[in-house]
């Protein structure tokens, strides 16, 4: 449901040719927790002290990584809510610069939290989303990003007039860049 996260700031010293923005990839192992009973919001699973019992690779698809009921030799089925969490460090030399959290896609909807604060909603798995998290991150220290993903919601598909997610690629993957 999530794939490739990157930390980016804007460093524009020369307007004619802006330098590349520093980036920190958050690809790799994330904490993961399925939420079939939809209790995560009420239980404040977006707060860093809540245990997430599983690990998942990002980028990646949770069914392909064994989450949900087995339906074939290699595939599993789970449509619903799951939570991802990962800590990351904003380099200390990025202090005073804008810091953005960017997601390439999330299937189908998502809510994003940074350091226990809601940053925003992802309401379309077709388009990238960016959030300015400058005021929420602590350069030179550990930070935590948590994402609540709802793969069972068809709201994003309806909003984008899509008749099936297969037309835009694997509907169970999400990409992100911080």
C-alpha angles and dihedrals in degrees: 000000000000128000134176118355124194137185112225136176132184114248109175112168097147117040092198093059114012114207121241113275115247110251136194116199117220094192114132136056118002131179111253138194129177116221108197092154092052092233099130098092094048089043090051094234087169089074115096096234095064115103120242107196100198140056127220135184119242122234090044152103118251095216091053089050093057103265117139132022115324111250102165137008095283106011133080131192127227123144114179141057127341133165130225126194135179136165120226139173124234105214111253092234089064091070111127093023129106112264121203132193110210130191121190093201143335125198110254115326134345146184119214127209129184119193091347094308124113110243101180151291132286108212104170131048090199099066135052117249128208129193127192103230097168094120093047103048127081112216112223093019139083116279129185129219118193124185126193109204124193110195092170095064116099094190093103091050092050093047091053095043092239120154094201136002093230089082092068099044132269105355092204099063131086130189128204141178124193 
